[in-house]
């Protein structure tokens, strides 16, 4: 048999969809002797634990290179260690490629595999020595592989990615709020406070400062008391050319912006992320349950056969209903025709006088 994938029913072909759900992180590799051997290595617990250790070691090594005293004394050793780590990652990729058998391109069907390949490939780009900082940043990217190596961390990243579409609408709502308040602030406070509300971009940046809570009361007090009484001391006094105070309106302006912007809309981001987190945990739990069933294989096959039998029974039932519907339609048409013809065929009653 060619080096391929055997489906649940025992036939050769592409990976079964149910198997893909059962373990989405375990590659469906070939069943040949070579690919099977490397596949068992790639899926082995000791191999994955070793990769996690090397990823942590790579992160620690990059961190040590930030200390000049360490690089001056152990620069050569750290360079050798980085090369060893790089070739360990290359060996990992070779094992995973070999596990795909005659279809090595299947390796790139997994986005996490593409991510790993890109991080390793960056290290082989022809970068001059003057761009050593770029090389070190490329080494730092290896530490991101820890996201793929730790399942719980992978769930968190998956939840963040799943929440992006919903977060886009929340961000749009927040941008509309910033725009409305920024334009209002330029019209109302631009003359009194040219530092924070001289233009629309500066006003939006000032409102971002307010919504983060960074000394937002100082910005509010300048509008409440006027730039001649608060905030423009020393060299800033020459900028206060048209002071004006808005004791009540300025307080309402900034308090409502803080309530809506910080306590409501920003909390929507948290709500969206938490919802996506619950969905990701639910999916992960379901996948783990399917993986446990797929480990034996028998229960998955039983469920598959039961579903197939139910589909056949449903198809037969729908066929019988269709035949019954046709029969009823013919019967209705025949009865209608009979009722229409009956008055023409009933003989007239004889006259009593006759």
PyMOL commands that set and color helices and strands:
alter all, ss='L'
color gray80, all
select helices_A, chain A and resi 17-22+33-43+45-64+68-99+104-109+111-122+129-149+151-162+164-189+194-197+200-212+216-225+234-239+247-296+298-345
alter helices_A, ss='H'
color red, helices_A
select strands_A, chain A and resi 5-6+12-13
alter strands_A, ss='S'
color yellow, strands_A
deselect
rebuild
show_as cartoon
